[in-house]
């Protein structure tokens, strides 16, 4: 009999877990970075099932289901447009596109990292029964958020048509922006997931800090209004640079500034590497806390 955790998955994914030959406790053994990456590849079918599970749980018993992914940013855009558009009408043209192009990035970042932060704790019951590479759970949170991000671009494209937005070849740069955003979110998600195993309050503390982080990111207001003495706070904000990578092709119809790209890429790669190193160096001590 198959356990309920993956009962909806295909037999191949389930038997990969059952016949892996590893005991659940072996997920805490010492590994090398190369072997850990290889494990993620070997368990790609399980990753697919975890992503499906995350999507089903998110929209379980919802009438509109996954369409909330498209409606949520639109509703937020309408609210912020009503509140802020008159305030910044002299500095921001086509305010709805400006807001929505930044908000879908923030939604992806916040949803993926919050889900990743508790992903290992939420899956503790599964890891006690079968062997699953622990990094697979934060990765599934990021992949699920990527699917939501792709769906959120649908209402954004429709809004660009209605409001006279700019469609240009620069839009082909968006997949690169998405990869950098996913790398940054995955790296931070690994740090949060590992920290939450040892300190449960890390999940709730991060959610509080996210609110402040959002208002420190120019999503609803122009960056020009930031006082010069506080400009360094924004420049040190990785999400600010990632938002600019998305916003330039969508809002301005141009490729991102090379400096912005280099800074965003540097932040993303650095956090991804640090997150992977931190996670791999701490996961062998998870057992007593799960």
N, C-alpha and C positions, 0 to 999 in steps of 0.2 A: 504494500500500500504506500502511496506517495504522500509526503507531508503537504499540508495545506498551503505552506508558504509559496511553493512553486507548482501547485496543482494545476494551474492554468497553462503552464509552459509545455513545450513539446517534449517528447520522451528523450530526445538527444540532449537537451539542456539538463534534464533531471539526471539522466544516467551519467553525464559528465561529473556531476557532483557525487553520486553514489559510488562510482567506480574510479574516483580520483586516486584512491589508495592512500590518502592522507587522513589522519585523524584531525578532528576539529581543533584540538589544542596546537597542532602544528602550524597554524596560521601565525603563531607568535614566535616562530623560530627565526634565527638569523638568516638573512638573504642578502644577495648582492643586488645593486640597481638593475643589472641586466636580467637576472633571473626573475626579479619582480615584474619587470616589463613583459617578460615572456609569459609569466603567469596570467597577466591581464589579457594577453592575446589568446591564450589557451581557453580562457573562460569567457570569450566574447559572446557565446550563446547565452550564458548566464547573465551577462551584462544586459543583453537585449530583454531578457525576462524581467530583470530588476527595473529597467526603464518602463516597460509596460505596466508593471505593478505600481510604480510611482504615479504614472499618468492616470491609472484607474482609481487609485486611492484619492488623488487630488479632486477628481470630478465625480466621485461616487455619490449617487442619489441626487445629482444636480440635473435639473430639467434641460438646461442649455449645454451642459457638459463642457467639452473642450472649447466651445465657442466663447466661453468666458475669457479665454486667452486673448481673443480679439476685442471683446467688449470692454474689458477692464482698462486697457490703456486709452481707449476712446473716451470712456466716461471720465477718467482722470484728466484727459486733455480738455474736455469740455469745461470741467470745474475750474481748472487752473486758467483757462482762457477767460472765463467770466471774471475771475478774481484779479488776474494780473495783466490782462491784455491792455486795458486803458492806462495802467500805470507805466508800462514800458512801450507804448505804441510808437514813441518817437525814436526808439533805439532798436526795436525788433520788428521787422516786416514778416508777414505770414507767421504770426505767433503760434497758431496750432501746429504747424510743421516743426517749428523750433522746439516746442515742448515735447511733442510726440517722439521725435527722433532721439531725444535725450532720455525720455522716460522709459522707452522699451529697453534701452541699455541698462538703466538702473533696475528695472524690474527683473531682467535676467540675472544681474549680479546679485541682488538681494535674495531672490528666490533660490538660486543655486547654492549660495554660501550658507544660508539659513538651513536649507534641507541637508546640505553636506555636514553641517556642524553636529547634527544629531543622528546622522545616518548609521553610524556604527552602533550607537546605543539602541536605536530602534530595531536593529537587525540582530541584536544579541541572541535572541531565541534561535535564529537560524544558524548562527555560527557555532552554537553549542552542539548542533546535530550533525552538520556536514562541514567540509572544508570549503571556504570561499576566500579568495585573496581579499584582505580587508580594504584595500584601496579601491576595490570594485564598487563599494557603496557610495563614497563621495563622487566617484566618476559617474555613476548612474544618475546622481542628482544633477550634475552639470549637463549630461547628455539630455536628460528630460527637459531642463531649462532651455537648451538649444532648440529643441523641437517647438517649445512655446515661443521662443524668439522668432523662429521662422514663420510661425503662424501670425505673430503680431505684425509682421511686415505687410500682411495683406491689407488690413484697414489703413495702414500708413500709406500704401500705394494708392488706395482709393481716395484718401484725403488729399494726396498730392494732385490727383486728377481734378478734384472738385475745386481746390484752392489755387490752381495754377502753379503747382510746384515744378521744379526743374528736373526733367529726366535727361540724364546724360550718360556717356560712357563711363564716367567716374563711379557709377553705381557698381561696376564689376569689382571694385575694391572692397565692397562690404564683406565678402567671405573672409578676407584676410583680417579685417577688423574683428569678425566673429571669432576667429581662431585665437587671436591675441586675448580677447576678452575671456574666452573659455579657459585658456592657459592660466590667466591671472586668477580666475574664480576657482579653478581646480586646485592651484597651489595654496590659496588661502583656505579653501575648504578642507584640505588635508591637515593644515595646522589647527583649524578649529575642531575638526573631528577627533584628532588625537588629544587635544587639550580637554575636550568635553568628557573623554573617557575617565580622566583623572579628576577633573573639576567640573561637576555637573552644571555649576552656575555659569560656566563659560558660554553656554548656549544663550541664556537669558541676558547676560551682560552684553554679548555681541548684538543682540536684537535691539537693546537700548542704544548702543553706540551707533547703530545703523541710522537711526533717526537724525542724529547730529551730522553724520556723514552725508546724508542726503542733502541737508540744507547747506553744507559746505561745498556742494557740487552745483555748478550753474546749470540746473535743469529748467527752472522756471524764470530765471532772471538773467540778464546779460552780464558777462564777466567784467564789463567796463565799469560797473558800479562798485566793484570791490576796491576799497581804499588801498593806496599804494603800499602802506605799511603792513597790510595783511595779505598782499599778493602772494607771498611765499607759501602761505598755507594752501592756497589753491594749486600752486605749481607743484607742491609735494603730494598732491592728491592723485593717485594713479587712475581713479575712475574718471576724473576730469579729462585726462588725456585720452582715455579710451572713448569717452563720449564724443570728443572732438573728431576722432577717427570715423565715427558713424555719422556725425552731424555734417561734416564737410561735403560728402557726396550727395546727401539727401537734401540738406537745407541750402547749401551754396552751389551745388552742382559742380564741385571741383574736387580734385584729389586732396587728401590731407597734406598739410605742411610737412616737409621731410623731417624737420626738427620734432614736431609732434609725434610723427611715426616712430622715430628713433627712441624718444623718451618712453612712449607707450610700450614699444617692444622690449625696451630694457626693463621696465617695471614688470611686465608679464613674465619674461624669461627668468628674472631674478626671483620672483615670488614662487614660480613653478618649481624651480630647482631647490630653493630653500624649503618649500613645503614638502617636496618629495623626500629630501634629506631628513627633515624633522620627523616626518611620519615613519619612515623606515627605521630610524634610530630609536623610536619609542614604542613601536607596535609590539615588540617582543615582551613588553611589560603590561600589556592590556589584560591578560588572563585574570588576575585577581580582582579586577574592577568591573568585569562583565558578568 
